[in-house]
Amino acid sequence: MTIVRSALRGGCLLGSIGFVAGFVGPIVLTPEANQGPLLGILVTGPGGFLVGLAAGALADLRRG
């Protein structure tokens, strides 16, 4: 159960960071692009969640 908890915690953490970076970044860098926030919704948010799942599970396996 601890592997699942660590994996979900890492996934939520990195997924939210990726989502915010991908959503806000294009708005700040190119405000005239109307489809910029889709990067955070479709790419960096889910990608960060998947990387966080793997990183959280590996961190828990290394700990114990």
C-alpha positions as CSV (number, residue, x, y, z in Angstrom):
1,M,0.0,0.0,0.0
2,T,2.9,2.4,0.6
3,I,4.1,2.0,-3.0
4,V,0.7,3.1,-4.3
5,R,0.6,6.0,-1.9
6,S,4.0,7.2,-2.8
7,A,3.4,6.8,-6.5
8,L,0.1,8.8,-6.3
9,R,1.7,11.5,-4.2
10,G,4.6,11.9,-6.7
11,G,2.1,11.8,-9.6
12,C,-0.1,14.5,-8.2
13,L,2.9,16.6,-7.3
14,L,4.7,16.5,-10.6
15,G,1.4,16.4,-12.6
16,S,0.3,19.7,-10.9
17,I,3.6,21.3,-11.5
18,G,3.6,20.2,-15.1
19,F,0.0,21.4,-15.6
20,V,0.7,24.9,-14.1
21,A,3.9,25.3,-16.1
22,G,2.3,24.2,-19.3
23,F,-0.9,26.2,-18.7
24,V,0.6,29.5,-17.5
25,G,3.9,29.4,-19.4
26,P,2.4,29.9,-22.9
27,I,0.0,32.6,-21.6
28,V,3.0,34.6,-20.2
29,L,5.3,34.0,-23.2
30,T,2.9,34.3,-26.1
31,P,-0.4,36.0,-24.9
32,E,-1.7,36.3,-28.5
33,A,-1.7,32.5,-29.0
34,N,-5.2,31.3,-28.1
35,Q,-4.4,27.6,-27.9
36,G,-1.3,27.9,-25.6
37,P,-3.0,26.5,-22.5
38,L,-3.8,23.3,-24.3
39,L,-0.1,22.4,-23.8
40,G,-0.7,22.1,-20.0
41,I,-4.0,20.3,-20.3
42,L,-3.0,17.7,-22.9
43,V,0.7,17.3,-22.7
44,T,2.6,18.5,-19.6
45,G,0.0,17.8,-17.0
46,P,-0.6,14.1,-17.9
47,G,3.1,13.6,-18.7
48,G,4.1,15.0,-15.4
49,F,1.6,12.7,-13.7
50,L,3.1,9.6,-15.4
51,V,6.7,10.6,-14.6
52,G,5.6,11.3,-11.0
53,L,4.0,7.9,-10.7
54,A,7.2,6.2,-11.8
55,A,9.4,8.5,-9.6
56,G,7.3,8.0,-6.5
57,A,7.2,4.2,-6.9
58,L,10.9,4.0,-7.5
59,A,11.6,6.3,-4.5
60,D,9.5,4.0,-2.3
61,L,11.2,0.9,-3.5
62,R,14.7,2.4,-2.9
63,R,13.7,3.4,0.6
64,G,12.6,0.0,1.8
